[in-house]
């Protein structure tokens, strides 16, 4: 699937920039609790940014794609796990790693839409 196909599929959900929803909020709270992590998000990647539909431990609502770890996760059918972002050349210079919130560990999975496409 091309990036444009993914963006078209994402647009069908009409989720970008929507209000908070308790189901998503509950999901990130549960994930943070289960995995004992300070930050948990449901992240949506559009053509220009990553936007957080729900978040625990993160105060920003969106970030540019050039500092996003999630842009790497969405390119794979498999989970992306990076045990130490400070030691990974792809991420070590990201402001999300070098300044607050100083993210160190990352685990992400791609959201799959109804037609089995990454969204």
C-alpha positions as CSV (number, residue, x, y, z in Angstrom):
1,X,0.0,0.0,0.0
2,X,1.3,3.4,-0.9
3,X,1.5,6.3,1.6
4,X,-1.3,8.0,-0.3
5,X,-3.5,4.9,0.0
6,X,-2.8,4.9,3.7
7,X,-3.7,8.5,4.0
8,X,-6.9,8.0,2.0
9,X,-7.9,5.1,4.3
10,X,-7.1,7.2,7.4
11,X,-9.3,10.0,6.1
12,X,-12.3,7.6,5.9
13,X,-12.3,7.3,9.7
14,X,-12.7,11.1,10.2
15,X,-10.7,10.8,13.4
16,X,-8.1,13.6,13.0
17,X,-8.6,16.5,15.4
18,X,-11.6,15.0,17.1
19,X,-12.5,15.5,20.7
20,X,-11.2,13.1,23.4
21,X,-13.1,9.9,23.7
22,X,-13.2,7.8,26.9
23,X,-12.5,4.5,25.1
24,X,-9.2,5.8,23.8
25,X,-8.4,7.5,27.1
26,X,-9.1,4.3,29.0
27,X,-6.9,2.3,26.5
28,X,-3.8,4.5,27.0
29,X,-4.3,4.5,30.8
30,X,-4.6,0.7,30.8
31,X,-1.5,0.3,28.6
32,X,0.5,2.5,30.9
33,X,-0.6,0.5,33.9
34,X,0.0,-2.9,32.3
35,X,3.4,-2.1,31.0
36,X,4.5,0.1,33.9
37,X,5.4,3.1,31.6
38,X,5.0,6.8,32.2
39,X,3.8,7.6,28.6
40,X,1.3,5.8,26.5
41,X,-0.5,7.2,23.4
42,X,-2.8,6.4,20.5
43,X,-1.0,8.2,17.7
44,X,-2.4,9.1,14.3
45,X,0.1,9.9,11.5
46,X,-1.2,12.2,8.7
47,X,0.9,13.8,5.9
48,X,2.4,16.5,8.1
49,X,2.4,15.5,11.8
50,X,1.7,12.9,14.4
51,X,-1.4,13.7,16.4
52,X,-2.2,12.1,19.7
53,X,-5.8,10.9,19.9
54,X,-5.2,10.0,23.5
55,X,-2.2,10.3,25.8
56,X,-1.0,9.6,29.3
57,X,2.2,11.4,30.5
58,X,2.5,13.6,27.5
59,X,1.2,17.2,27.4
60,X,1.6,18.0,23.7
61,X,-1.2,17.2,21.3
62,X,0.9,16.8,18.2
63,X,4.5,16.8,16.9
64,X,6.2,17.2,13.5
65,X,6.9,14.0,11.6
66,X,10.6,14.6,11.5
67,X,10.9,13.8,15.2
68,X,8.4,11.0,15.3
69,X,9.3,7.4,16.2
70,X,5.8,6.3,15.2
71,X,6.5,7.1,11.5
72,X,9.0,4.2,11.7
73,X,6.5,1.9,13.4
74,X,3.7,2.5,10.9
75,X,6.0,1.2,8.1
76,X,6.1,-2.3,9.5
77,X,3.6,-5.1,10.1
78,X,5.5,-6.0,13.2
79,X,5.8,-4.2,16.5
80,X,8.7,-1.7,16.7
81,X,10.5,-2.0,20.0
82,X,13.5,0.2,20.8
83,X,14.9,-0.4,24.2
84,X,17.1,2.7,24.4
85,X,16.3,5.5,22.0
86,X,19.4,7.4,23.0
87,X,21.5,4.6,21.5
88,X,19.6,4.3,18.2
89,X,21.0,6.6,15.5
90,X,17.5,7.1,14.0
91,X,16.1,8.7,17.2
92,X,19.0,9.8,19.5
93,X,18.9,13.5,18.3
94,X,15.1,13.8,18.5
95,X,13.9,16.5,20.9
96,X,11.5,13.9,22.3
97,X,14.6,12.0,23.5
98,X,17.0,14.8,24.3
99,X,14.6,17.2,26.1
100,X,11.3,16.7,28.0
101,X,9.7,14.3,28.0
102,X,13.1,12.5,27.5
103,X,11.6,9.3,26.0
104,X,14.0,6.4,26.4
105,X,12.0,3.3,25.6
106,X,9.5,2.9,22.7
107,X,7.2,0.1,21.7
108,X,4.6,0.7,19.0
109,X,2.3,-1.3,16.8
110,X,0.5,-0.2,13.6
111,X,-3.2,0.3,13.8
112,X,-4.9,-1.8,11.1
113,X,-8.1,-0.6,9.5
114,X,-11.2,-2.6,8.4
115,X,-9.7,-3.4,5.0
116,X,-6.4,-4.6,6.6
117,X,-4.6,-1.5,5.7
118,X,-2.3,0.5,8.0
119,X,-3.9,3.6,9.3
